[in-house]
Amino acid sequence: MGFWCFGIFKKNQERSIPNAENIEDITPDNVRVFPYKVLKSATGNFHPSNRLGRGGFGVVFKGVLKDGTQVAVKTLSVESDQGTREFLTEINMISSVRHPNLVRLIGCCIEGRDRMLVYEYMENNSLASVLLGPTNKRIALDWSKRVSICLGTAQGLAFLHEEAKPHIVHRDIKASNILIDRDWNPKIGDFGLAKLFPDNVTHVSTRVAGTVGYLAPEYALLGQLTRKADIYSYGVLILEIISGRGSSNSAWGDDMMFLLEWTWKLRDEDNLLDVVDPELIEYPVDEMLRFIKVALFCTQAASQHRPSMKQVVEMLSKEVVDLDVKMLTKPDVYKRRSTENTSTSRSQESPSQGREGKKTKLRILPTRMMKSFASMTQLQPR
């Protein structure tokens, strides 16, 4: 029998606890279990006016609990064969990963086939919304705010890569997955979520489809998941924050270049500052150039040439740092196939709170960097 993925219109018996287990008895201590009816009430019966966004994992709604706490409720749209115990084990892992620059998971809901995650609410939505959204909805970000967002995101990603146990590779670092709180602190959303579902769920996994403009070439081409794939995406993110434009939904020049390609062209012409957002009038030139160069180091074609996130944090933090730009190599960029029917692409908004981006099949331009793959450090996929 079919049903809506949100579980709103399902029959009452379908929301019963699987195998009559007492969820509270098998729930990790640091995970709060919310009854379905509580989240239904908090979101106004999942009213469209409370919708914050849609992502590859499901729709997100703003909710207000009875004690007045604002939350973001993500209704997971993927049907997984995972049992309740296995699902809660993964939830425990995600909820135990705490850092000031990671969105905090508060709890979950498991009733019948319903799976929901409850996150802390982020007042300023996503970076994609405030910086790359429609002109009438954008918020002016001065250089100090942009620096804070770049650095905070780098610190959160460095924690996932090097301090979290087990180490976590995000796989989808982009502007809509960077959430902004009331004090303009950035927090990475949706880290660890792919662990909740099998890798053969292709409309969630970015093994065969990914967000255009962010995907590291070695990941999209060979499906090899490493920390360096996240670092490539982060480099593109820096350029978006600096330019105020999306990585793939804007094009430059007669060749319709992506943002990364355009930045490299400006580097060859010794005009790097031309990439800076025209609305950003005041900024320290030396610091701006350093951030742009860090982005180019992060997006080099050969993954082993990219710095670690710990090194990135250091390069962004120090006022005086020796960046030998002569060592830079030209980045590779994936693009949409010219013959592809883009109407089949799956749209994606921030999996936590955010605006839309596009997912599509990709191709590599060019393929010269294939010989470098053998030396890449591998991690176990999430």
N, C-alpha and C positions, 0 to 999 in steps of 0.2 A: 504493500500500500504506500502510495506516495505521500509526501508531506513537505511543508515549507521548512527550509533549513533552520529558520530561527526558532522553530518549535511553537510558534504563537498559536497556530491553528490545529495543532495535534490534539488527539483525544487524550483525556486525562490519564488513561491507563498507559499510554506510551511514554509518559513522563515519570513513570514509577522507577524506583532505584533498581538497576540491573541486579538480577539474582538475589533480590531482597536483602542486599548487604547494607549494613549500617555505615554510611559514608564517613560519619564522624569517627568511627572506630578505626578506620584505616587511613585517615587523613594525617599527613605530617603536621607537627606542632605549629610550624610557621605558616600554615596555609589556612585561611578562613573560608569555610564553605557557606555559600549563600543559597538559600532556597530559591527556586525558580520564581515563585510568586513575589519575593522581595525585590528581585531585579526587574521583574515586570512592572511592579508598582513604582520603583525608583525612576524608571525610564518613561513613565506615562504610557505603559503598554507598548513600549518600543515605538513611540510616536515619531513620525518623520521629522518633526520640528526639533527633535533631540538628536537627530543623526549627525555625527561628527565626520564620518568618512567611511569609505569602503576600501579594503585591502585584499590581497590575495588570500588571506585567511578568513575574512568575514567582515561584517558591518559593525561599526562602532557607534554607540549611543552615549550621550551624556546622561548621567543619573544622579539623583540626590537621595541619599539614604535617610532613614527616619531621624537620625541624629544630626542631620544637616550636612554631612560629609558629601562633597561632590566627587564623583567617580566617573571613569570611562569604562563602559561595559562592552566588551568585544564578544560578539556572537560568532563562534567558529563555524564556518560554512562547510568544512571538510568532514565527510563521514569517515571515521577511522575505525578499524576493527580492534583497536587497542582496548584492553579491558580496563575497568575502573582503576585497579591497583597500579597498572603500568602507567596510565595517564597521570595519576597522582604522584607517582615517582618522578616523572619528568617535571610536573608542576613544582614539586619540592625543590628540584635542582634550580629551576628558574627563579623561584621566590627567594632562594638562599643567596643569590648573587646580588649583592648590594653595593652601590657606589653612587656618589652625588650626581654623576652624569649618566645614570641609567634610570629609565622609568621603573618605578616600583610596582611590583605585582602585589596586590592586596589579597586576592582570593580567587575562588572559582565557583562554578555551579556545574553539577553533574546530576542530571535527572533524565532517565531514559536515554534518548539519543542526543539530548542537548548538552553542549559543551560551551561554557562561557568563561571568560577571564575578566577579572575586575582589576583595573589599574588606577593609580592616582590620576587625578584630573589635572591637565596642563592648561592653564588659563590662556596662553597665547597660541594655542594650537600648534601647528607645525611650521618649520622653517619654510617649507614650500608655500604655505599659505601667506605668511607675512612678507616674504621676500620675492617669491616667484608667482604669486597668485594674480588675479585680475587687478588692474591698476587701481580701481576704486576701493579695493580691500587691502592693499599693501600698507605696511607700516614702515615709515622711514627708519632705517637703521644706520646710526653713525658708525665711524670706524671702530670706536672702542667696543661697541656691542658686537660687531662682526668679529673682532679679535677674540672676544670672550667666547663666542659661539664656536669658532675654529678650535680654540685651545681646549675648551671643555669637552667638545666632541672627541678630540684626539685623546684626551685623558681617559674618557670612558671606554674608548676602543682599545687603548693600551691595557686597561684593566682586564677587559674580556680576553685579549690575546695572551697576556703574560701572568696575570695574577689569579683570575678565576679558575676554580678547579671543578671539573675539567676545563681546559681552555676552550673558548667559544669563538668560532668564526661566524660573523653575522650573516654574510652572504647577500645582504641587500641594503648596504649603506647608501642613503640618498636623502635629499632634502625633506621628503615627506615622512621619513622615519626619524627625523631629528625634531623632538618636541621641545617647546619653549615654555618655561613656567612664568609666573607673574613677575619674577625678578630678572627675567631674560636669561636665565641659566639654561643651557641646552641639555637635553637628556635623550639618550638613544633608546628608541622603542623597538619592540619585537625581537630583541636578541633571544636566541634559544628557542623560538617558536617552532622552527622547522623540526626540532627533535620530537615534537608531539605527533608527527605524522610520518608515514613511510615515504621513502625516497621516490617510490613509483607513482606518487600523486603528482602528476606532471603540471597541473595548473597551480601548484604551490611551489614545487621545487624549481629553482632557477638553473637546473642542469641543462635544460633544453630551451628555456625561455627566460629572458631577464629584462631588466629595465634599460631601455636604450640609452646609451651615453655613459653608463656607469660600469658596465661589465668589463672586467679584466680579460684581455684576449685569451690567455692560456686557460682561464676557467670556462669561458663560453665555447672554446674550440675543443678542449679535451676533457672538460668536466672535472678538472683537478682543483679541489677546494683547498686553498692555503690561506694563511694570514695575509699573504701578499696580494690576494684578490681584494680583500677588504681595503688594503692600503691604496690600491689603484682607485677604487671607488671614492675613498676619502680625498684623494688628490683632486678628483673631478669636483667634489663637493666644495673644496676650498675655492676653486675657480668660480663656481656659482655664487658663493658668498661675496667674492670680490667684485664680480661683474654685474650681479643682480639679474642674471639671465640663466635660464635652464640649460642643461648640458646638451640637450638634443632638440628641444622645441624652438630653438633659434638657429639661424644659419647666417654665415658671413661670406661675402665675396661671391664671385661668379661660380666657384666650385661648391657652393653651399656647404661650407665647412661646419663641423660641430665645434663647440666651444673649445675643447682641448686642441683640436687641429688649428683653430684660429690663433690660440695663444702661442702655439709653437711657431706659427708663421710670423707673429709679431716678435717673438724672441729672435728669429733669424734676421729680422729687419731692425733689431735693436729698438723696438717701440713697445716694450712690454706694458707700459702704463696705459696704452690705448685700450686695454681690456677692462680697466677699472670702470665701475658703474658711474655714468655721467652725473647721477644724483649725489654721488659721494664727493663733495667739494673739498673738504679738509681732511688730510691724512698725512702722516709722515712718510715721505717718499722711500726712504731706506727700508723701513719696516714693510711697506707695501711690496716692494720688490723682493724682499726676503720671503714673504708668504707665497708670492707667485712662483718663485724658484723652488720652494719646498713642494708645491703642488706638482711641478714638473718632475722633481725627483721621485715623487710617489707614483707617477704614471708612466715611468719608463717601460718600454716594451718587454725587456728581459726582467722577469720577476726578481731574480737574485740581485739586481742592481737597485731595487727599491729599498729604502730604509725600513727599519722596524718602527712600530708606532711609538715605542719608547724613545727612539732617536728623533722621530717627528716632533714629539712633545718638547724635547730639548732644543731642537732647531727653531721651533716657534717661540719658545720662552726666552731664549737668550738674545740680547740686543746685538751682541757681536758674535757672529758665527761665520766660519769659513765655508762657504758653499762654492765648490769648484764647478762652475757651470760648464766648463770644458769637458767634464766627465759625463754630462747628460747625453742620453741617446733619445732619438725620436720615438714618441709613443705610437702605439697602434690603436686604432679605433674601430669598433664594430658599428655597422650601419644596417638599416633596413634594406632588404632585397628590393631592387627596383621593380621586379615582376610580382611581388607579393601582394596578395589581397589583404590589405591592412584592416579590413572590416572584421576579420576573424581574431584580431588581437584582443587579449583580455585586458580591460582597463584596471588600473590599480590606484587606489588612494592610500593615504597613510594607514598602515595597519593599526595604529593606535588612535591618532587623531590627525586628519590632514586632507590634502586635496589630491586631485587625480594626476596620474602620470600614465604612460602607456607601456604595455609589454608586447613584445613581438619577437618573431624569429630573427636571427642575426647572421651576419656573415663577417668575415675578418678581412680587413684591408690594412696592410698586405700580410703575407704569410712568412716573411723572411725570418721571423723570430722562432720558428719551430725548433731549431737546433739547440736552443737554450733550455728546453724543458727538462732535460734529463737531470739537471742539477738542482731542481726545485725541491725545497723542503716540504714534505707532505704532512698533513694533519688528518685525523679521522674526521669524516664529514659529520655534521650535526645530525 
